[in-house]
Amino acid sequence: MSYDVPIIEGEAEITFGGGAGAFPLWEVFVRASRGLNHVHVGSVHAADADAAMQSARDVYTRRNEGVSVWVVPSAQIHASDPHQKDAWFDGDHPYRHPTFYDIPDEVGHM
Amino acid sequence: MSANLNLFTYLLRLADDNMVLSQRLGELVSWMPELEEDIAIANLSLDHLGQATSLYAYAGTIEAAGRNEDALALTRSEREFMNAVLVEQPNGNFADTIARQFLVDAYQVPLYQALSSSTDQTLGGIAQKAEKEARYHLEYSSTWLVRLGDGTDLSHDRAQSALDRMWPFAADLFATDDVEAAVAAAGMGVDPTTLRDSFDSTVARVVELATLRMPTDTYERTGGRTGMHTEHLGHLLAEMQSLHQAHLGATW
């Protein structure tokens, strides 16, 4: 279904939902507290980095989730190929886990 | 007036500003053009609601007549509300909403800063929390006013119209009478005229960044502090209070 939205003369045409003309997408990373890593929490649409920062703050930190926010243009993210998932990630390599020796009691919790 | 009545009235004025503005912003939830802005406007609304709740609750304690925050927000009439007329102005288009918000924020930041050192510790505590929120609000509304003013020809014209439209009502934020004089003299409250320099310099700075011009209209519409409102408040209260009046004491 589509709607004809009346456009006032001079008004830029903006389409919603990610079509051409929509604001670009930004990935949002939030750090929960000092000492922890920034963790990817989602994305926002925004015209530029400043607006993306503000939106990220409003959308993803409204319940005290974080002390620091990063935004990155989604177009700048290079992602692994889902079709290569088996070749990249499915190797069965139990020997790479350090579980084949006993930790002396003196070492304590590692 | 007794000292308690002055403080009670002063607290109500502060609370009513936040309550009415919160209701106005709440009207926009689910209507904003972007999901991100929808959540941002809901955050603003809830911040103001939280400030109103704290102020009403404390006012009820000072009054000591058994009225809690719900009673003060939901059972008083239009003439008993003492918010500045600026905050009751309709949302209009997005630029109107932003211009109204910006003028309130430019006033509330120095207000809460000054109130943070109130001799009344409860009010000082409420103000310290509110000041952090107000500083973000000012950043949000300033950014948008600059974005709209320094944007396209259309957004510039709308931002200018919005600023011009809201400007005459901003004077009400600085209206003062015996109540403000008494609480300021006691060190509990703030004489709003002392906030005017800070307000003016914030407005001048952002208006210039936004490539707008200062409004030239010298008309000042005041009266909200004594219950003389514009025609918009009655409609807002009718909606805001309808549930409480239909189901007295409803909770959920």
Interface residues (C-beta under 8 A of the other chain):
Chain A: I8 G10 E11 A12 I14 F16 F23 V44 H45 A46 A47 D50 A51 Q54 S55 R57 D58 V59 R62
Chain B: P33 E34 L35 E36 E37 I39 A40 N43 Y136 E139 Y140 T143 R147 T152 D153 L154
